[in-house]
Amino acid sequence: MPIPEYQWGKVYQGYAGSVAKWGYSLSLETRLLMAAISRANNTGHAIFKDGELQEILAKEQADGTRKPASRSTVYATINKLRKSGLALSGGGETCIWLPREFWARNVKRGSMCPMHRTYDPGYAAVNLTTQRLHES
């Protein structure tokens, strides 16, 4: 049975943020995606303070403390999301931009993204199916 192309669901952003911060058993990519979902505005811009993603992606130590992720770990994780089509280019540590094909909210226009300087939603630049065919 085919799945309708425009089927969609609901995600609670607060819950996604908790999973991002405390879901130590999950991959860094999953945690970063959950963090971005928890902050994404109407047009897919998820704004973070400098160093905040390092804290969100921290590892739990044996003694129960948290060790922040390195900046290189944060950027490597962002790049994995970009390559998979779940984040758009630009922004780095301060704005993870989710593509319109993945993130949408049925509310009026959001605030301007200070990093990308736009109100508009972004579109994924490549068709992932076509990209995978060319990589094989």
HELIX and SHEET records of a PDB file:
HELIX    1   1 GLN A   13  TRP A   22  1                                  10    
HELIX    2   2 LEU A   28  ARG A   39  1                                  12    
HELIX    3   3 GLU A   52  ILE A   56  1                                   5    
HELIX    4   4 ARG A   71  SER A   84  1                                  14    
HELIX    5   5 LEU A  128  GLU A  135  1                                   8    
SHEET    1   A 2 HIS A  45  ILE A  47  0                                        
SHEET    2   A 2 CYS A  95  TRP A  97 -1                                        
SHEET    1   B 2 LYS A  59  GLU A  60  0                                        
SHEET    2   B 2 ARG A  66  LYS A  67 -1                                        
END                                                                             
